[in-house]
Amino acid sequence: MNSLKCVAIIPARFESTRFPGKPLVKIASKAMIQHVYERSQQARSIAEAIVATDDLRILQAVQEFGGQARMTSSLHRSGTDRVAEVAAQIDAEIIVNVQGDEPLIEPAALDAVVEPFRSDSALMISTLSVDGAPGELENPNVVKVVVDRNGFALYFSRSPIPFFRDPAFTSERGRRFWKHVGLYAYRRTFLARLATLEESYLERAEALEQLRFLENGYRIKVINTSYQSLAVDTPEDLERVNAYIQEKDRTCQPSSSL
């Protein structure tokens, strides 16, 4: 299974409650969607990248920098549905759903989410996690995940999971918890099935789409990695990303000799 053809599909919509037009905001002179696209293409496992959008402005911006983009329906309930529409039209075995607001996504993270498919022919969905940081366990904007002994998700939540009832709790892992990274890989044939599932009770309760998969009995492989990223959900997030890139560029500059 080492010859899997994998395609990254990046869902991108112009309308956003908290940050309208964010796929096209500039980060270090490039639109955010261009950063995501170029980083996705750098992954060793990715044959090509495609932006899936329902907005002509995004389509044209991608085409202007030489990228691939396809128009999709404006009626989709989620980014997964948008990805599924494009996936149905292409020849690939594995589809990687890359969030369009992750301009700092590591190419190696895409390789990591694809890797389990090479050894497990029954696997249908995989995703990533990272070790949670102090202060994130109580933050409802940070999605947590707990897994079984084989690395399959038991539950995702905005609430603290696990809940440490005893403040003095210690174990071989200490008070460690895992933060979910919203990067998914699917078998292309399976995506069409997922797109037909109705919104579930737990999904509505937590506003987490991946709970729809668990409620319907599908297993999600979770790979714990060290790949940290920063999603741009608000203008404040954009400022942090720009500051990070500027600092990185500054520290990478060669020192001038006198």
C-alpha positions in Angstrom: 0.0 0.0 0.0 3.0 2.3 -0.3 1.8 3.7 -3.7 -1.4 5.3 -2.3 -2.4 8.3 -4.4 -3.2 11.1 -1.9 -4.8 14.5 -2.8 -5.2 17.4 -0.4 -8.5 19.3 -0.7 -8.7 22.6 1.0 -12.3 23.9 1.7 -12.5 27.7 1.7 -15.5 29.9 2.0 -15.6 33.7 1.9 -18.4 34.2 4.4 -17.5 33.8 8.0 -19.3 35.1 11.1 -16.2 36.0 12.9 -13.9 37.0 10.0 -15.5 37.5 6.6 -13.1 37.0 3.7 -10.3 35.5 5.8 -9.0 33.1 3.1 -7.9 36.1 1.1 -6.3 38.2 3.9 -2.6 38.9 3.4 0.0 37.2 5.4 3.6 38.2 4.5 2.4 39.5 1.1 0.5 36.3 0.2 -3.2 35.4 0.6 -3.7 33.0 3.5 -5.2 30.4 1.1 -1.9 30.5 -0.9 0.1 29.7 2.3 -2.1 26.7 3.0 -2.0 25.5 -0.6 1.8 25.8 -1.0 2.5 24.0 2.4 0.1 21.2 1.4 2.0 20.7 -1.9 5.2 20.4 0.0 4.1 17.2 1.8 5.9 14.1 0.4 2.7 12.0 0.3 0.5 14.6 -1.5 0.2 14.2 -5.3 -1.7 17.5 -5.8 -3.7 20.1 -3.9 -7.1 21.5 -4.8 -9.1 24.4 -3.2 -12.8 23.7 -2.9 -14.8 26.9 -2.7 -18.2 28.4 -3.4 -16.9 31.9 -4.1 -15.5 33.3 -7.3 -13.2 35.7 -5.6 -11.4 32.7 -3.9 -11.4 30.7 -7.2 -9.8 33.6 -9.1 -7.2 34.3 -6.3 -6.1 30.6 -6.4 -5.9 30.6 -10.2 -3.8 33.8 -10.2 -1.1 32.2 -8.1 -1.2 29.1 -10.3 -3.1 26.8 -8.0 -6.0 24.5 -8.7 -9.5 25.4 -7.5 -13.0 24.1 -8.1 -16.4 25.6 -7.5 -18.8 23.8 -5.2 -22.4 24.2 -4.1 -23.1 27.0 -1.7 -25.6 24.8 0.2 -23.1 22.5 1.9 -23.5 22.1 5.7 -19.8 21.7 6.4 -16.3 21.7 5.0 -16.4 17.9 4.8 -19.4 18.1 2.5 -17.5 20.5 0.3 -14.5 18.2 0.2 -16.7 15.3 -0.7 -18.2 17.0 -3.7 -14.7 17.6 -5.2 -13.4 14.2 -4.1 -16.2 12.5 -6.1 -14.8 14.0 -9.3 -11.1 13.0 -8.9 -9.0 9.9 -9.1 -7.3 9.3 -5.7 -7.5 6.8 -3.0 -6.9 9.0 0.0 -8.3 12.5 0.5 -6.7 14.9 3.1 -9.0 17.6 4.3 -6.8 20.6 5.1 -8.4 23.5 6.8 -8.1 26.7 4.8 -7.3 28.8 7.9 -4.1 27.0 8.9 -1.4 29.0 7.1 1.3 27.5 9.3 0.4 23.9 8.8 3.4 21.6 8.7 3.8 19.6 5.4 5.0 16.7 7.6 1.6 16.8 9.4 -0.1 15.8 6.2 2.4 12.9 5.8 1.6 11.8 9.4 -2.1 11.7 8.9 -1.8 9.6 5.7 0.8 7.1 7.1 -1.7 4.8 9.0 -3.5 3.9 5.7 -0.3 2.3 4.4 -0.5 -0.6 6.9 -4.3 -0.8 7.6 -6.5 -1.6 4.7 -9.6 -1.4 6.8 -8.9 2.2 8.1 -11.4 4.8 6.8 -10.6 8.0 8.8 -7.5 9.4 10.6 -6.7 12.6 12.3 -4.0 14.2 14.5 -3.5 15.3 18.1 -0.8 17.1 20.0 0.0 17.3 23.7 -2.1 19.9 25.4 -0.4 22.9 27.0 -1.0 24.4 30.5 -4.2 26.5 30.5 -5.8 24.7 27.5 -7.7 22.0 29.3 -10.4 24.4 30.5 -10.5 26.4 27.2 -13.7 25.5 25.3 -12.1 26.7 22.0 -9.5 24.0 22.4 -11.0 20.6 21.4 -9.7 17.7 23.4 -9.7 14.0 22.5 -9.4 10.7 24.4 -8.3 7.5 22.7 -8.3 3.8 23.4 -5.2 1.6 23.8 -5.0 1.2 20.0 -5.1 4.9 19.3 -8.8 5.1 18.2 -10.9 8.0 19.4 -13.3 7.4 22.2 -14.6 11.0 22.3 -13.9 14.6 21.4 -15.1 17.5 23.6 -14.7 21.2 24.3 -14.9 20.3 28.0 -12.0 18.9 29.9 -11.4 15.3 29.1 -10.3 13.4 30.9 -11.7 15.1 34.0 -9.2 14.9 36.8 -11.4 14.4 39.8 -8.5 14.2 42.2 -6.3 17.3 41.9 -3.4 15.2 43.1 -3.9 12.6 40.3 -0.7 11.2 39.0 0.0 8.3 36.6 2.7 7.3 34.1 1.3 10.1 31.9 0.8 12.6 34.7 -2.0 15.0 34.0 -1.4 14.8 30.3 -4.2 15.4 27.8 -4.4 15.5 24.0 -5.5 18.5 21.9 -7.2 17.6 18.6 -5.7 19.0 15.4 -8.4 19.5 12.7 -6.6 17.7 9.9 -8.3 14.6 8.5 -7.6 11.9 6.0 -10.3 9.7 4.4 -10.6 6.9 1.9 -12.2 8.7 -1.0 -14.9 6.0 -1.4 -15.9 6.5 2.2 -16.3 10.3 1.9 -19.5 9.9 -0.1 -21.0 7.8 2.7 -20.0 10.4 5.3 -21.7 13.2 3.4 -25.0 11.4 3.6 -25.1 11.2 7.4 -27.5 13.5 9.2 -26.3 16.0 11.8 -26.1 14.1 15.1 -27.2 14.8 18.7 -23.7 15.0 20.1 -22.4 17.0 17.1 -25.1 19.6 17.8 -24.4 19.6 21.5 -20.7 20.2 21.2 -20.6 21.9 17.7 -18.0 19.2 16.6 -18.6 17.5 13.3 -16.3 14.5 14.1 -18.8 13.4 16.7 -21.2 12.6 13.9 -18.7 9.9 12.7 -18.4 8.4 16.2 -22.1 8.4 16.8 -22.6 6.4 13.6 -20.1 3.8 14.7 -17.1 4.8 12.6 -13.6 4.5 14.1 -11.2 7.4 13.9 -7.5 6.7 14.2 -5.7 9.5 16.1 -2.0 10.0 15.6 -0.3 12.0 18.4 2.4 14.3 16.9 4.4 17.3 17.8 3.1 19.5 14.9 1.7 22.7 16.4 -0.1 25.2 14.3 -2.2 28.3 14.6 -5.6 28.6 13.1 -6.8 32.1 12.0 -10.3 32.4 13.4 -10.2 36.1 14.2 -8.3 39.3 13.3 -6.4 38.9 16.5 -5.2 35.4 15.3 -4.0 37.0 12.1 -1.9 39.5 14.0 -0.3 36.6 15.9 0.5 34.7 12.7 2.0 37.8 11.1 4.1 38.5 14.2 5.3 34.9 14.2 6.3 35.0 10.5 8.1 38.3 10.9 10.0 37.0 14.0 11.0 33.9 12.1 12.2 35.9 9.1 14.2 38.1 11.4 15.9 35.3 13.2 16.7 33.5 9.9 18.4 36.6 8.4 22.2 36.1 8.2 24.1 38.5 10.4 26.0 41.1 8.5 29.8 41.1 8.8 31.6 44.4 9.5 
